[in-house]
Amino acid sequence: MKIGIIREGKFPVDRRVALTPNQCRIVKQRYKDIEIVVQKSPLRCFKDSEYKKAGFELVDDISDCDILLGIKEVPIEELEPQKTYLFFSHTIKKQAYNRDLLISVLNKKIRLIDYETLTNTNGQRIIAFGRFAGLVGAYNAIKTYGLKHGLFELKPAHKCFDMAEMRQEFKKVKLPPIKIVLTGGGRVSHGAMEILDGMKIHKINTEDFLMNNYDEPVYVQLEMEDYHYHKEGKAFELAEFFKYPQRFNSNFDKFLSKTDMVIAGAYWDPHAPVLFTQDDAQKEDFKIKVIADITCDIEGSIPSTKRASSIDDPIYDYDPFEDKVVPPFSSSKNITVMAVDNLPNELPRDASIAFGEQLIENVLDSLIIEDKEEIIKRATIAENGKLYGNYLYLEDYVNQ
């Protein structure tokens, strides 16, 4: 079996890798019959010379590989037919902008395994960049607040060599007594909490957040049950919420007059209620002025997320009265939005190392030796020109 580490072709450029040079060496030692080649790239965070030094061949042509490992969506014209690909396809929510990609995967009879759908037998994801999305998203949120109010200026995360250098910037942070809402209970929110805690922003409970004022910056972490309730008055059950989100309403409105900043790190289903509406944002007591939307669901749970932003141009303002994007800091009535959709790419070396560790420990045995727990089977979106297994529901998305 021959594995190819492909170069990233999507724009904006992503500098992460699925396996670092040292991790390729570990894989080669663990699986004696595996050959690994690396497609040349001038942009990835680990240089071609580092792979070459580790003993791996650099190539332009990866058409003779059996398995191709990438990160972001592969450009349609670069897809090799009848290969096994692993990357984040961003198709399982029927994202309109990637419909043609999935059609091409089917036409080229590619076996597509999506990292996002790799789970254990309990349905828990076993590989993700979520922690790094949370780390950089929270850092950018505080950075944005400092810029908006002229308080301090942090070095952009992507200009830091690694996370250790980014942490050195924490000492510049001097916040007024603001109140921050962080949504979610998974990897993203825990990554965000690492940053907020590291900046000495104290965590408080929901009741205290709503009832009390403080002379220091504070934050609350909200789980789904903290801002959703059952339409029929039944007790909140997380499993039911994930399976039937349309059965629930949001009561996030109780936070709108108490919150200065929102860091959105919770998974959102298109059938679930939104956090707030454009009309809510026009009310006099609406207090939120900075939103870091780590989830970056366009026109999703947060009306101000009108588009994704980029690492080089990470923020914009949302005018809730005109319902449009305007230049950042253009009016005090606007909401300033940070909606970078590839946040882990701001710390590509650290993020790649952590991701590769998960890939080696949780996935490769099932991919290379035997899929005993059907990890690969559950994550296969397409194979032999057809939608596969759990993803037959995408048929109308493909054929529309």
C-alpha positions in Angstrom: 0.0 0.0 0.0 1.3 3.4 -0.9 0.2 6.6 1.0 0.6 10.1 -0.4 0.7 13.3 1.7 -0.9 15.7 -0.8 -0.3 19.4 -1.0 -3.2 21.7 -0.2 -4.7 23.2 -3.2 -7.6 25.1 -1.8 -7.5 28.9 -1.5 -7.0 30.6 0.9 -4.0 28.4 1.5 -4.0 25.9 4.3 -0.5 25.2 5.7 -1.4 22.1 7.9 -0.5 18.5 7.2 -2.1 15.2 8.2 1.2 13.7 9.2 4.4 15.5 10.1 7.8 14.2 9.0 8.5 12.5 12.3 5.0 11.0 12.3 5.6 9.6 8.8 8.6 7.9 10.2 6.6 6.4 13.0 4.0 5.1 10.6 6.7 3.6 8.4 8.2 1.8 11.4 4.8 0.5 12.6 3.5 -0.7 9.2 6.5 -2.3 7.5 4.8 -2.8 4.1 3.6 0.8 3.8 5.4 3.2 1.4 4.9 7.0 2.0 5.6 9.8 -0.5 5.1 13.5 -0.1 3.8 15.8 -2.8 6.0 18.8 -3.1 4.6 22.0 -1.6 6.3 25.4 -1.0 3.6 26.4 1.5 3.0 23.8 4.1 4.2 24.5 7.7 6.7 21.5 7.5 9.0 22.2 4.6 9.8 19.7 1.9 13.4 19.6 3.2 12.1 18.4 6.6 10.3 15.4 4.9 13.4 14.7 2.8 15.6 14.8 5.8 13.3 12.3 7.5 13.8 9.9 4.6 10.7 10.4 2.4 10.6 10.9 -1.3 9.3 14.2 -2.7 7.1 13.9 -5.8 4.9 15.9 -8.1 2.7 13.0 -9.3 0.7 11.1 -6.7 -1.4 9.1 -9.2 0.2 5.8 -8.2 -0.7 6.1 -4.5 -3.5 4.1 -3.0 -4.4 6.4 -0.1 -4.2 10.2 -0.3 -4.1 12.2 3.0 -5.0 15.9 2.9 -6.7 18.5 5.2 -9.1 20.8 3.3 -11.2 20.1 0.3 -9.2 19.0 -2.8 -9.8 21.1 -5.9 -12.0 19.2 -8.3 -9.4 19.3 -11.1 -6.8 17.7 -8.8 -8.9 14.7 -7.7 -7.3 11.4 -8.8 -9.9 8.8 -9.9 -10.5 5.6 -8.1 -8.4 6.5 -5.1 -9.1 6.6 -1.3 -9.1 10.1 0.0 -9.2 11.4 3.5 -9.9 15.1 4.0 -12.5 17.5 5.4 -15.1 17.5 2.6 -17.7 19.9 4.2 -20.5 18.1 2.4 -22.4 16.3 5.2 -24.6 19.4 6.0 -25.4 19.7 2.2 -23.2 22.7 1.9 -24.1 24.2 -1.4 -20.6 25.4 -2.2 -19.2 21.8 -2.2 -22.0 20.1 -4.1 -19.9 20.0 -7.3 -17.0 18.5 -5.3 -19.2 15.5 -4.1 -20.5 15.0 -7.6 -17.0 14.8 -8.9 -16.0 12.3 -6.2 -18.9 10.1 -7.3 -18.1 10.5 -11.0 -14.5 9.6 -10.5 -15.4 6.6 -8.3 -13.4 7.9 -5.4 -13.7 6.4 -1.9 -14.1 9.5 0.3 -13.5 9.2 4.0 -14.3 12.4 5.9 -12.3 13.1 9.1 -15.4 14.8 10.5 -17.3 11.5 10.4 -14.6 9.3 12.0 -16.2 8.1 15.3 -15.9 5.4 17.9 -18.7 2.9 18.7 -20.2 5.5 21.0 -20.5 8.1 18.2 -17.8 10.3 19.6 -15.3 11.9 17.1 -11.8 10.4 17.3 -9.9 13.0 15.3 -10.4 16.8 15.1 -8.8 20.2 15.1 -11.4 21.5 17.5 -9.1 22.3 20.4 -7.0 24.5 18.1 -10.0 26.2 16.6 -11.1 27.1 20.2 -7.6 28.2 21.2 -7.2 30.6 18.2 -10.8 31.6 18.2 -10.8 32.8 21.8 -7.4 34.5 21.3 -8.8 36.3 18.2 -11.9 37.3 20.2 -9.9 39.1 22.9 -7.6 40.5 20.2 -10.7 41.9 18.4 -12.1 43.5 21.6 -8.7 45.2 22.3 -8.6 46.6 18.8 -12.3 47.7 18.8 -11.8 49.7 22.0 -8.2 50.8 21.5 -7.1 49.0 24.6 -4.2 46.8 23.4 -2.9 45.1 20.3 -2.0 41.4 20.3 0.3 39.8 17.8 -1.8 37.8 15.3 -1.7 34.1 16.1 -0.5 33.2 12.6 2.6 35.4 13.1 3.6 33.5 16.2 5.9 30.6 15.6 3.9 28.4 17.8 1.5 28.3 20.7 4.2 29.1 23.3 4.9 32.4 21.6 1.2 33.2 21.4 0.9 32.6 25.1 3.6 35.3 25.7 1.1 37.8 24.3 -1.3 37.2 27.2 0.5 39.7 29.4 -0.6 42.6 27.2 -4.3 41.9 27.9 -6.0 44.5 30.1 -9.8 44.2 29.9 -12.5 46.2 31.6 -15.2 44.3 33.6 -16.9 42.7 30.5 -19.0 39.6 30.5 -18.3 36.9 28.0 -20.5 34.0 26.9 -18.8 30.9 25.5 -21.1 28.3 24.0 -20.4 24.6 23.7 -19.0 21.7 25.7 -16.7 20.0 23.3 -13.1 20.3 22.1 -13.7 23.8 20.7 -15.0 25.3 24.0 -12.4 23.6 26.0 -9.7 25.0 23.8 -11.3 28.5 24.2 -11.3 28.0 28.0 -7.6 27.4 28.0 -7.1 30.8 26.5 -9.6 32.6 28.8 -8.2 30.9 31.9 -4.7 31.7 30.7 -5.6 35.3 30.5 -6.9 35.2 34.1 -10.5 35.8 33.0 -12.6 34.1 35.7 -15.3 31.6 35.0 -18.6 31.9 36.8 -21.9 30.0 36.7 -25.0 30.9 34.7 -27.0 32.3 37.6 -24.3 34.6 38.7 -23.7 35.7 35.2 -27.3 36.7 34.7 -27.8 38.2 38.2 -24.6 39.9 39.2 -22.2 42.6 38.0 -18.4 42.3 38.5 -15.4 44.6 38.7 -13.3 42.3 36.6 -13.8 40.4 33.3 -15.7 37.1 33.6 -17.1 34.4 31.4 -19.7 31.7 31.5 -19.6 28.4 29.5 -23.1 27.4 28.3 -24.0 23.9 27.5 -27.0 23.2 25.2 -29.4 22.8 28.1 -28.5 26.3 29.4 -30.2 28.1 26.5 -32.6 25.6 25.0 -35.9 24.2 26.3 -38.4 21.6 25.1 -41.4 23.0 23.2 -43.7 20.6 25.1 -42.3 21.4 28.5 -40.4 18.1 28.9 -37.1 17.7 30.6 -34.1 18.5 28.4 -32.3 15.4 27.1 -29.1 16.0 25.1 -29.6 12.9 23.0 -33.0 14.0 22.0 -31.8 17.5 21.2 -29.1 16.2 18.9 -31.5 13.8 17.1 -34.6 16.1 17.0 -33.4 19.7 17.4 -36.7 21.0 15.9 -38.4 20.0 19.1 -36.7 22.7 21.1 -36.8 26.5 21.4 -34.0 28.9 22.4 -34.1 31.1 25.4 -30.7 32.7 24.7 -32.6 36.1 24.7 -32.0 36.3 28.5 -28.3 36.8 27.8 -28.6 39.5 25.2 -28.7 42.4 27.6 -26.1 40.9 29.9 -23.3 40.0 27.4 -20.6 42.1 25.9 -18.9 39.3 23.9 -20.0 35.9 22.5 -17.5 33.2 21.6 -19.6 30.6 19.6 -18.1 27.1 19.9 -21.2 24.9 19.9 -22.2 22.6 17.0 -25.3 23.9 15.3 -27.8 21.9 13.3 -29.8 23.7 10.6 -33.0 22.4 12.3 -32.0 23.9 15.7 -33.2 27.3 16.9 -30.9 30.3 16.4 -29.2 32.2 19.2 -30.8 35.5 18.2 -32.3 37.3 15.3 -31.7 40.5 13.4 -34.7 42.1 15.2 -33.1 41.2 18.5 -29.9 42.9 17.5 -31.8 46.1 16.8 -33.3 46.4 20.4 -32.0 49.1 22.7 -30.9 46.7 25.4 -29.0 44.4 23.0 -25.5 44.6 24.5 -23.3 42.3 22.4 -20.6 44.1 20.5 -18.1 41.4 19.6 -18.8 37.9 18.3 -16.2 35.3 17.6 -18.0 32.7 15.6 -15.7 29.7 15.7 -18.3 27.4 14.2 -18.7 29.8 11.3 -22.1 28.6 10.1 -22.9 31.2 7.4 -26.5 32.5 7.9 -26.7 30.0 10.7 -27.3 30.4 14.4 -25.9 33.9 14.5 -27.4 36.4 12.0 -24.2 38.6 12.0 -22.2 35.8 10.4 -22.9 36.8 6.8 -19.7 35.4 5.4 -16.5 33.8 6.5 -13.5 36.0 7.0 -9.8 35.1 6.4 -6.7 34.9 8.5 -5.3 38.0 6.7 -8.5 39.9 7.0 -10.2 38.4 10.1 -12.9 40.9 11.1 -15.8 42.8 9.8 -18.8 44.8 11.2 -22.4 43.7 10.9 -25.0 46.5 10.6 -28.2 44.9 12.1 -30.4 47.7 10.8 -29.3 47.3 7.2 -28.6 43.5 7.6 -25.2 43.8 5.8 -21.5 43.6 6.2 -19.6 46.9 6.6 -16.0 47.8 7.3 -14.8 47.0 10.9 -15.3 49.6 13.6 -17.4 51.8 11.4 -20.2 52.5 13.9 -20.8 51.9 17.6 -24.2 50.4 16.7 -22.5 47.6 14.7 -21.5 44.1 15.9 -17.8 43.3 15.2 -17.5 39.8 13.9 -14.5 37.4 13.7 -15.5 34.4 11.5 -12.3 32.9 10.2 -13.2 29.4 8.9 -9.8 27.8 9.2 -8.6 28.9 12.6 -6.3 26.0 13.4 -4.3 27.1 10.3 -3.0 30.0 12.4 -1.0 27.6 14.5 -0.3 25.0 11.8 2.7 23.2 13.4 1.1 22.6 16.8 -2.3 21.7 15.2 -0.7 19.3 12.7 1.3 17.5 15.4 -1.8 17.0 17.6 -3.9 15.9 14.5 -1.3 13.4 13.3 -1.1 11.8 16.8 -4.9 11.2 16.7 -4.7 9.8 13.1 -2.0 7.3 14.1 -3.5 6.2 17.3 -7.2 6.2 16.4 -7.5 5.6 12.7 -4.6 4.0 10.8 -5.0 0.5 12.2 -8.6 0.5 10.9 -7.6 2.0 7.6 -4.5 -0.2 6.9 -5.0 -3.5 8.8 -8.6 -4.3 9.7 -11.7 -2.2 10.3 -12.8 -4.2 13.3 -15.0 -1.5 14.8 -16.2 -0.2 11.4 -14.6 3.2 12.0 -13.8 3.5 8.4 -17.1 2.1 7.2 -19.1 4.7 9.3 -17.0 7.5 7.9 -17.1 6.5 4.2 -19.3 9.0 2.3 -18.9 7.6 -1.2 -17.4 4.6 -2.8 -17.4 3.1 -6.4 -19.5 6.0 -7.7 -22.3 5.8 -5.1 -23.2 7.4 -1.8 -22.4 5.0 1.0 -24.0 3.8 4.2 -25.0 6.6 6.5 -24.8 9.2 3.7 -27.5 8.1 1.4 -29.5 11.1 2.6 -27.2 13.3 0.5 -28.8 11.9 -2.7 -31.2 14.8 -3.1 -28.3 17.2 -2.4 -26.3 15.6 -5.3 -29.3 15.4 -7.7 -31.0 18.7 -7.0 
